[in-house]
């Protein structure tokens, strides 16, 4: 069996993380200000400023600071659904009995809000060019489900999808877009920031994102009424009365002024974080030259990712046997070949964190019976998709089978990254 780990090299004394928060000190200033002035709840100067700064950065008219990206997605889906179908009765979701097209290869936070509102997600396959929703598969989905009027689109790992093509498909079919830009804050497509392409859009400040508040998210819109509605919903839908008056369901979703202080201190460093992440991506790309692997792709002519996570895809010809159950994986080590499981075990042995690619939603037990559409028509998960591969296969399952997320922490030193690269190169000997 191959020894992927270098002989005589001890693991890193401190773990090299996939992507951990990077604090600069300004965060403490604004948190202390919130505490000093006693504005520690869900109103305050920090919230006002982060809403202003995020709207200005992305180009939106309005931003609403919320407790999590998931909360922002829920309210975004609810806003779009009510615009399409009207306000539901109490106890009924705004998407009751409706199907919604959703990105397939993403974190489940992207699609769970559809279920929160009583809808049924139909998953749209991924395309190899960007690892995002395939516009051709989306067009096919409208042929199969012509009544659908809402599409939830995510930008994976900080790389923009083909936003103009996806928008064109939706416009032809009269559908609204909820844009999940949780992972792509600061990325741009054809010079336009992600977060601008949805009828309602969201970003995230979760602990591992490129800008963090430890938690938190932001809903983005150009509609003042939508912004006001989301802000009201996020504070339990209290009416403008001297007493607690409630006429519709509400949620405890507003960001706190303390979390807002962390985000406020982080925002000036967005461009620096992107530059650091891009350098990591390019160092990996150069370090893997000559190996039968590629990096997560993007359209260099039109797309400017934020490079949140660097990822690797093993070529079909170099893929060693690997089988995954629901919670465990097995692999066979072969000379000249490797697998994501082998590589992840090898880098873990030197105290570095990697992860598998997001398991596609149509392969998840909770959503396994839902619709799934490829560009050639409907299909289901294929555990051997990397063997079939190509344009006729299940693209999301193929990328999941052959891909992995690499340590992408912007505090990782070049020397640490060089060692990770060498360990991965050994996996192919």
C-alpha positions in Angstrom: 0.0 0.0 0.0 1.2 3.5 -0.8 2.6 5.7 1.9 1.1 9.1 1.1 2.5 10.8 4.1 6.1 11.9 4.0 8.4 9.8 6.1 9.9 11.6 9.1 7.5 14.5 8.9 5.4 15.2 12.0 1.8 16.4 11.6 1.3 20.2 11.8 1.4 21.1 15.5 -1.8 23.2 15.0 -4.5 22.1 12.7 -4.7 23.6 9.2 -8.4 24.2 8.8 -10.6 24.0 5.7 -11.7 27.7 6.3 -11.7 29.3 9.7 -12.5 32.8 10.8 -9.8 35.5 10.4 -10.1 38.3 12.9 -8.3 41.6 12.6 -9.1 43.5 15.8 -11.5 46.1 14.3 -14.3 43.6 15.2 -13.6 44.1 18.9 -13.9 47.9 18.5 -17.5 47.7 17.3 -18.5 45.0 19.7 -17.2 47.0 22.6 -19.1 50.1 21.2 -22.3 48.1 21.2 -21.7 47.0 24.8 -20.6 50.4 26.0 -23.7 52.1 24.6 -25.9 49.2 25.8 -27.2 48.5 22.2 -26.8 44.7 22.4 -30.1 43.5 21.0 -31.6 43.7 17.5 -31.3 47.4 16.9 -28.2 49.6 16.8 -25.6 51.5 14.7 -23.8 48.3 13.7 -26.8 46.8 12.1 -27.6 50.0 10.2 -24.0 50.3 9.0 -23.6 46.6 7.8 -26.9 46.9 6.0 -25.7 50.1 4.2 -22.2 48.7 3.4 -23.5 45.3 2.1 -26.1 47.0 -0.1 -23.5 49.4 -1.4 -20.9 46.7 -2.1 -23.3 44.5 -4.0 -25.3 47.2 -5.7 -28.7 46.5 -4.1 -31.0 49.2 -2.8 -31.8 47.4 0.4 -30.3 44.9 2.8 -31.8 43.3 5.9 -29.4 41.9 8.5 -30.6 38.5 9.9 -29.4 35.9 12.3 -28.2 33.4 9.7 -27.9 32.9 6.0 -30.6 30.2 6.4 -32.9 32.7 8.0 -32.3 35.0 5.0 -33.0 32.2 2.6 -36.2 31.3 4.4 -37.5 34.9 4.2 -36.3 35.3 0.6 -38.2 32.1 -0.4 -41.3 33.3 1.5 -41.2 36.7 -0.1 -40.9 35.3 -3.6 -43.6 32.7 -2.9 -46.1 35.3 -1.6 -45.4 37.5 -4.6 -46.3 34.5 -6.8 -49.1 32.8 -4.9 -50.4 35.3 -2.2 -50.3 35.2 1.5 -51.2 31.8 3.0 -53.5 31.1 5.9 -52.0 30.7 9.3 -50.6 27.2 9.6 -50.0 26.9 5.8 -46.8 27.5 3.9 -46.6 30.0 1.1 -45.5 27.1 -1.2 -48.1 24.6 -0.2 -48.5 22.1 -3.0 -46.0 23.9 -5.3 -42.8 22.6 -6.9 -39.6 24.7 -6.9 -36.5 24.2 -9.0 -33.4 24.1 -6.8 -29.6 23.8 -7.3 -28.7 20.1 -6.7 -25.0 20.3 -5.6 -25.2 22.6 -2.6 -25.6 22.6 1.2 -29.1 21.7 2.3 -29.7 25.2 3.8 -30.2 26.3 0.2 -33.2 24.0 -0.3 -34.7 23.4 3.2 -36.7 26.7 3.2 -38.7 25.4 0.3 -39.9 22.6 2.7 -40.4 25.1 5.5 -43.0 26.8 3.3 -44.7 23.5 2.3 -43.2 23.3 -1.2 -41.5 20.4 -3.0 -37.9 20.9 -4.3 -37.1 19.5 -7.8 -33.4 19.3 -8.2 -31.6 20.6 -11.3 -28.3 18.9 -12.3 -24.9 20.6 -12.2 -22.7 21.5 -15.2 -19.0 20.8 -15.4 -18.0 24.4 -16.5 -18.7 26.0 -13.1 -20.1 23.2 -10.9 -23.3 25.2 -10.6 -26.9 24.7 -11.9 -26.9 23.7 -15.6 -29.0 26.2 -17.7 -29.7 23.4 -20.2 -31.1 21.2 -17.4 -33.1 24.0 -16.1 -34.7 24.5 -19.6 -35.5 20.8 -19.7 -37.1 21.0 -16.2 -39.5 23.7 -17.4 -40.5 21.3 -20.3 -41.2 18.6 -17.7 -42.8 20.9 -15.1 -44.2 23.9 -16.9 -46.2 25.2 -13.9 -43.1 26.0 -11.8 -42.6 29.7 -11.1 -39.7 29.8 -8.6 -36.0 28.8 -8.9 -33.5 28.7 -6.1 -29.9 29.1 -7.5 -26.7 28.7 -5.5 -23.1 29.8 -6.4 -20.9 26.9 -5.3 -17.7 27.5 -3.3 -17.5 31.1 -4.3 -17.7 30.5 -8.1 -20.6 32.3 -9.9 -22.9 30.2 -12.0 -24.0 31.2 -15.5 -26.2 33.9 -14.1 -27.3 35.5 -17.4 -28.2 32.2 -19.0 -30.1 31.1 -15.9 -31.9 34.4 -15.8 -32.8 34.1 -19.5 -34.4 30.7 -19.0 -36.4 31.9 -16.0 -37.6 35.0 -17.8 -38.8 32.9 -20.7 -40.9 30.9 -18.3 -42.0 33.8 -16.1 -40.2 32.4 -13.0 -38.6 34.3 -10.1 -35.1 33.6 -8.8 -34.0 33.4 -5.2 -30.2 33.7 -5.4 -28.1 31.9 -2.7 -24.9 33.9 -2.7 -24.0 32.7 0.8 -20.6 31.3 -0.4 -19.8 33.9 -3.1 -19.9 37.3 -1.3 -17.5 39.5 -3.3 -17.5 37.4 -6.4 -18.7 38.9 -9.7 -20.0 37.6 -13.1 -19.5 39.8 -16.1 -18.6 42.7 -13.8 -21.8 42.3 -11.7 -21.6 41.2 -8.1 -23.3 38.0 -7.1 -26.3 38.9 -5.0 -27.6 41.1 -7.9 -29.0 38.3 -10.0 -32.0 37.2 -7.9 -35.3 38.8 -7.5 -34.3 38.3 -3.8 -30.8 37.3 -2.8 -28.8 36.3 0.3 -25.3 36.2 1.6 -24.0 34.5 4.7 -21.6 35.5 7.6 -21.3 32.0 9.0 -18.1 31.2 10.9 -16.3 29.7 7.9 -17.3 32.2 5.3 -15.0 34.7 3.6 -16.4 37.4 5.9 -17.8 36.2 9.2 -19.8 37.5 12.1 -19.6 34.0 13.8 -23.1 33.8 12.5 -25.5 36.0 10.5 -26.8 36.6 7.1 -28.2 39.3 4.8 -31.3 39.5 2.6 -30.8 41.7 -0.5 -33.5 43.3 -2.6 -34.3 46.3 -4.7 -37.9 46.4 -3.5 -38.5 48.6 -0.4 -41.8 46.8 0.4 -39.9 43.4 0.4 -37.2 44.8 2.7 -39.7 46.2 5.1 -41.7 43.0 5.1 -38.6 40.8 5.8 -37.5 43.2 8.6 -41.0 43.0 10.2 -41.1 39.2 9.8 -37.7 38.9 11.4 -38.9 40.6 14.6 -42.0 38.4 15.2 -44.2 40.4 12.9 -45.1 42.9 15.6 -47.6 45.5 14.3 -47.2 49.2 14.9 -49.2 49.4 18.0 -48.5 50.3 21.6 -49.3 46.7 22.6 -48.1 43.4 21.1 -50.3 43.1 18.0 -49.8 40.2 15.6 -51.6 39.7 12.3 -49.3 37.3 10.6 -46.6 34.7 11.5 -43.3 36.1 12.5 -39.8 34.8 13.3 -37.0 35.6 15.7 -34.5 36.1 12.8 -33.1 39.6 13.3 -29.3 39.9 13.7 -28.0 41.2 17.0 -26.1 44.5 17.2 -23.1 42.6 18.7 -22.9 40.2 15.7 -23.3 43.3 13.5 -20.2 44.7 15.2 -18.2 41.6 14.2 -19.4 41.9 10.6 -18.8 45.6 10.5 -15.2 45.0 11.6 -14.7 42.3 9.0 -16.1 44.1 5.9 -13.1 46.3 5.2 -11.0 43.1 4.7 -13.2 41.4 2.1 -10.9 42.2 -0.8 -7.8 41.2 1.1 -9.4 37.8 2.0 -10.3 37.3 -1.6 -6.7 38.0 -2.7 -5.4 35.5 -0.1 -7.9 32.8 -1.2 -7.0 33.4 -4.8 -3.3 32.9 -4.1 -4.1 29.6 -2.3 -6.1 28.4 -5.4 -3.3 29.4 -7.8 -0.6 27.7 -5.6 -2.6 24.5 -5.6 -3.1 24.7 -9.4 0.6 25.1 -10.0 1.5 22.5 -7.4 -0.7 19.9 -9.1 0.8 20.3 -12.6 1.5 16.9 -14.1 -1.1 15.1 -11.9 -4.3 13.7 -13.4 -6.4 16.2 -11.5 -8.1 19.6 -12.2 -9.2 22.4 -9.9 -12.8 23.6 -9.4 -13.4 25.5 -12.7 -14.6 29.0 -13.5 -15.1 31.1 -16.7 -11.9 33.1 -16.7 -13.3 35.5 -19.3 -16.4 36.4 -17.5 -16.2 35.3 -13.9 -14.3 36.6 -10.8 -14.8 34.0 -8.0 -14.0 34.9 -4.4 -12.1 31.5 -4.2 -13.7 30.7 -0.9 -12.8 27.0 -1.2 -10.2 25.4 -3.5 -11.3 22.0 -4.7 -9.8 19.1 -6.6 -11.3 16.7 -9.2 -9.6 13.5 -10.0 -9.6 12.5 -13.7 -11.8 9.4 -14.5 -8.7 7.5 -15.7 -6.9 8.1 -12.4 -9.9 7.3 -10.1 -9.1 4.3 -7.8 -12.1 2.2 -6.6 -14.1 3.9 -3.9 -17.5 3.1 -2.4 -19.6 5.3 -0.1 -22.4 4.2 2.2 -24.6 6.6 4.0 -22.0 7.5 6.6 -18.8 5.6 5.8 -16.5 5.1 2.8 -14.2 2.3 1.6 -11.5 2.6 -1.1 -8.8 0.5 -2.7 -5.3 2.0 -3.0 -3.8 1.5 -6.5 -0.5 2.6 -8.0 -0.8 5.7 -10.1 -4.4 6.3 -9.0 -6.2 7.7 -6.0 -9.6 8.6 -4.6 -11.1 11.5 -2.5 -11.2 9.2 0.6 -7.6 8.2 0.3 -6.5 11.9 -0.1 -8.6 13.1 2.7 -7.2 10.4 5.0 -3.6 11.3 3.9 -4.0 15.0 4.6 -5.8 14.3 7.9 -2.7 12.4 9.0 -0.7 15.6 8.9 -3.4 17.5 10.8 -5.0 19.3 7.8 -8.7 19.4 7.2 -10.4 18.7 3.9 -13.9 17.6 3.1 -15.8 15.8 0.4 -17.7 17.8 -2.2 -21.3 18.6 -1.1 -23.3 15.5 -1.6 -26.0 16.4 -4.2 -29.4 16.9 -2.8 -31.1 14.3 -5.0 -28.8 11.7 -3.3 -29.7 12.7 0.2 -32.1 10.3 2.1 -34.4 13.2 3.0 -34.9 14.2 -0.7 -34.2 11.0 -2.5 -37.8 10.6 -3.8 -38.0 14.2 -5.2 -37.7 15.0 -8.8 -34.2 15.4 -10.4 -33.6 16.7 -13.9 -30.5 16.5 -16.0 -30.1 18.3 -19.3 -31.1 15.0 -21.1 -34.2 14.6 -19.0 -35.1 13.3 -15.5 -32.7 10.9 -13.8 -31.6 9.5 -10.5 -28.4 9.1 -8.6 -25.8 6.7 -9.9 -23.1 5.6 -7.4 -20.8 4.8 -10.3 -21.4 8.0 -12.1 -17.7 8.8 -12.5 -17.4 5.7 -14.7 -20.2 6.8 -17.0 -19.3 10.4 -16.6 -19.4 12.7 -19.5 -22.3 14.6 -20.8 -24.7 11.7 -20.5 -24.2 11.0 -16.8 -25.4 12.5 -13.6 -22.9 15.4 -13.3 -23.4 16.2 -9.7 -22.9 12.6 -8.6 -19.8 12.4 -10.8 -18.2 15.5 -9.2 -19.2 14.2 -5.7 -17.6 10.8 -6.5 -14.3 12.3 -7.8 -13.9 15.6 -6.0 -12.9 17.0 -2.6 -12.4 20.3 -0.9 -8.9 21.2 0.0 -7.6 23.1 3.1 -8.3 26.7 2.1 -7.7 28.7 5.2 -6.2 32.1 4.5 -3.9 31.8 7.5 -2.2 28.6 6.0 1.4 29.4 5.2 2.9 28.6 1.8 5.2 26.0 3.5 2.1 24.3 5.0 0.4 24.3 1.6 3.5 22.9 -0.1 3.5 20.0 2.3 -0.2 19.3 1.7 0.5 19.4 -2.1 3.4 16.9 -1.7 1.2 14.5 0.3 -1.4 14.6 -2.4 1.1 14.0 -5.1 2.3 10.9 -3.2 -1.2 9.6 -3.3 -0.8 9.2 -7.1 2.5 7.3 -7.0 
